[in-house]
Amino acid sequence: MDHILDSLSKLSELSHDELTELSNQIVAEFDSASESDDVTVESVARMTELADAMDSVKQELANRETQ
């Protein structure tokens, strides 16, 4: 998760391939968290944070397409 947060802090510096890889990492982390039988406040917060991270990646990709 720390790598994801670090990458989010520099989205505009990442290449398209790096953004794609980051997106894949976010999805994998989300899937892992959502497949757990033990749903806690922390796991829900983590999934929310990951969903927000994916929104940021999608927005960065959309911004690049319009430039």
N, C-alpha and C positions, 0 to 999 in steps of 0.2 A: 504494500500500500504506500510505503514511503516513496518508492520510485514513481508511482503514479502522481503523488502530490508534488514531487520535485518537477516532473515533466509538465504538470499543469501550470506551474509558475513561469514557464518559459514557452508557452504554446506557440507564440509567434516566431520563435527561433527554430522550431522543429520542421524538418522536411515533411513532405507528403507521406513518405514511407514511414517516418517516425510517428506521425500522427495515426497512421493506420495500425501500427504496432501498439501504440498506446491504447487505441480503441479496443483492440483485441485483448489486451491485458485487463482493461476495465471490465469487459464482458466476462472474462474468465473469473475474475475476482467476484463479480456480482453473482455469477452462476454458482460458485463455490459457497458463497454466503447464503444464497436462497435455497440451496439443497440441504442445508443443515436442518436436522429435526429439532434442534434446540434454538427456538426463536426467542431472542432477548431484546431488550431495549437497545443494547449495544449493536447487535447484528442488524437491527432495523435502521439504526443511525448510520451504520457502515454502508448499507445498501442505498440509503438516501444520498449519502456523500458520493457514492459511485455513480448513481444516476445523474447527479449534478455535474460530475466530472465528464460524463458522456455528453451531456448537453453542451458543455464548454468546448469539447472536441468537435462536435457537430457544427457549432457556431463558427469556430475557427475555419473549418473546411468550407462552410457556406460563404464566409467573408472572402476567402481566397478565390472562390469561383466568380464572385462579382467584380473582382479587380482586374 
